[in-house]
Amino acid sequence: VHNFLKKLWKLYHNGEEFSVSKDKASKDSLKSLHKTIKKVTEDIENFSFNTSVSTFMICVNELTAQNGNQREVLEPLAVLISPYAPHIAEELWEKLGNTESVSTASYPVYEEKYLVEDTKNYPISFNGKMRFTMELPLAMKKDEIEKVVLDDERTQKQLDGRTPKKVIVVPGKIVNIVG
């Protein structure tokens, strides 16, 4: 737990200096936050407090990897973690410039719009062997996916001038080029 709390502390600090950005949070950071709010809220309602702790650990790891140090994400995170680590949450809350106690702050509510997947990382295979991935919108139709994949320079390099015999597209799953 000590190492986790140190990692949490580092989200709000750059070395010894308090460093929280006022920039807009990335889509990934907001997704991590709202996924955590949803899970922790459900866990509290079900009295499953131990799984909340692992959810916090996952969130802190994701935010660390994403360089998620934006106030838009870290302020609700401090409120969310306050029942589990009240002293650290209170300290971080004060450093964020709040004068009231974190215990009086309104509890964050997750927003479904941040949890909706709108893109898919498609594995692109040639004769059954995955060669690369492409992030494409989930709303794309089968023929649109095929066109985008065939027009990609990595596909052209793999085909080396050959014309594929067959292109298998399973929307939301995979693209396989045969031949």
N, C-alpha and C positions, 0 to 999 in steps of 0.2 A: 504494500500500500504506500510505503514511503516513496518508492521510485515513481509510482503513478502520480502522487501529489507533487513531486518535483517536476514531472513532465507537464502537469497542469499549470504549475507556476510559470514554467518557461514559455507557455503560450502567450502569457501576458507580459513577459519580460524579454529583453534582448541583453543578455549578460546580467549586469546588476541594475540596468536602467529599465523603468516601466515603459513598455513600447506597444501601445495599442493604436492601430491605424483607424482613421475615420473614413477610409476608402470604402467603396461598395464591395461587399463580400462576393466571392465567386459562387457560381451555381453549385459546385461540389461542396463548398463549405456550408452553404445554406441547407443543402440536402443532408449533410452529416448532422447538423444541429437539429433539424426538424425530425429526422429519423430518431434521434436520441430523445427529444422531447416526447415524442409519441410513445416510445418503448418505456421510458422511465415513468410516465404518467400511468400507463397500463400496469406496470409493475407495482407502483404504489397502491393503486386501486385493488390489486390482487394480493397485497402484502408479500410480494416477492422481491424483497430488498436486495438480496445477494445478486440477482441477475442484473439489477440496475447498475451495480458497481462495474460489472464486466462491460455493460453498455457504455458507461462513461469512459472506460479504458479504450474501447474501440474508437469512440468519438475523438478522444484526445490524440490517439495515434493518427487518425485520418486528418485531423486539423493540423497536426504537426507536419505531416507529409505535404499538405496543401499550402503551407505557410499561412494558415487561417488565423491571422491576428487582428481581424477587423472587429470594431466595437459592436457592429450589428450582430455578430455571432457570439462574441465573448461576454457581453453583458447578460443575455438570457442564459448562457451557460453557467455563469456565476450564481444566478438565482436558482437555477435547476439543481446545482450541486450543493446548495447551502444546507439542506437537511442532512446531508451525508458528511460534509466537511465544513461545519459552520464557521470556524475561526478563519480558515483560509478564504472562504467565500466572503466573509465580512471584510477582511483586509483588501481583497481584490475589488470588492464593491466600492470601498472608500477610495481606492486608487483610481477607479474609473470616474471619480468626481462626484459621487453621490453623497449627500449629507445625511439622509435617513438610513436606517439599518436595512440590510438586505432582506431581513425577515418581514419587512413591511412592503417590499416590492411585489408587484403583481406577478403571479406564476405564469411562465410562458406557455403559450398555446401553440401546438404545431399547426402548420398550414399544409394541407394536402397538396397544393400546387407545387411545392418543392419536392414532393416524394414521387410525383408522376414521372415515369420514364418516357422520354420522347425521342431518344436515340438508341440505337443498338450497335454494338461493336461486332460486326459480322466477320467471322473467319472466312477468308477467301482461300479455297483449296483448288489444287490442280491435280487431276486424276486421284483424288482422295487424300492428297497430302497438303496440309495447311501451310501456306507460304507467307501470308501476311493478313492483317486485319484492316477493316475500314469502318469508320463510324458513320452511320447513315441514319436519317430520320426513320422512325418506326412507321410513319404514315406513307412512306414510299411504296408504290405498287411494284409488282414483280418485274414488269418490263422496264420500269425506270431504274430499278436496282441493277438489272442486267446491263443496261446501257452505261450507267455510271462505272460499274466494275470493268466492263470491256474497254471503256475509254481511258481508264487509269493507266499511267505509264508503267507501273509495276506489273500490271497484267500483260501489257504489250511486251515487256522484257521477258516475262515467263513464257509467253507464246512464241516469241522469237520469229514472228512473221507467219506462223501457222494459223490456220482458221480452226477454231474449236468445233468439234463434232457435235457437242451438246453442252448447254449451260443449264445447270440445275439450280434454281433459286427457291429456297423455302423462306418466305418472308418472316422476319423475326428470329431466324435460326442460322442459316448457312448459305453460302454460294459455293458451288463446285463446278469447275470447268473441266470438261472431259475432252481429251484429244490434244 
